[in-house]
Amino acid sequence: MQAVTVSPKFQIVIPRPVRDHLHLRPGQKIQIMEYEERIELVPERDIAELRGFVKGIDTSVDREVDRL
């Protein structure tokens, strides 16, 4: 875990290893949420990046008789 400092303008710098690992780009939108006394940053992804992310998912589920 890495520590960052909040500037007088309430800005932070995301450390380079984190930016590289998450493939963050300048200008990219990030959702911010307060959750259980902490702040979570969730990068928004371009829809094209999500293509195929569920490839190989198991879709065999038992369905109700009236839904066949």
N, C-alpha and C positions, 0 to 999 in steps of 0.2 A: 504494500500500500504506500502511495506517495502522498506527501502533504503539499498543499498549495496555500498561498497567502491571498487573502481578499484585499484588493486595492482600495484606496479611499473612494473610488467610484463604484465599488462593489463588483469589480471585475476579477476574474481568475484566468490563469493560463493553464490549459490542459497539457500535461507533460508529453513530450515527444513520443516516448514509448507507447503511451495510451493512444495518442492520435494515430500512430503508425499501425498499431494492432487493430484499431477499429476502422481504419481507412477513412478517417475524417478529412474533409476538404475545406478550404477557406470558403466562407459564405454558406456552408451547409447549415440547415435548420436542425436544432436540437430541442426536444421537448424536455421541460424541467418539471419535476413533481416532488412534492413534499410527502414523505412516506415514513411513518413511525419515527419521528424525530430525526430524519435524515433527508438529504437532497439527492434525488436520482436524476441523472441526465441520460436521455434516450435519443440517440441520433435518428432523425427521419431518413428513410431510405427511398431512393427513386424506385418507382414501380418496376422498372426494367431490371434492377438488381435483385428483385424478389422472384423473378422467373425461375421456376424449377426448384424452389427451396423445399417443397414437400414431395419431391420425387422419391419414390420408393416407400411412401407411407402406406401402412396397412389399412386398406379400405374395407376389409371383410368384417362387417358388423351384422349382428342379428337384427333383422328388421321386423317390425310388427306386421302381422298378416295383412291388415288392411292398407299397408303402405307399399305393397309389392307392385 
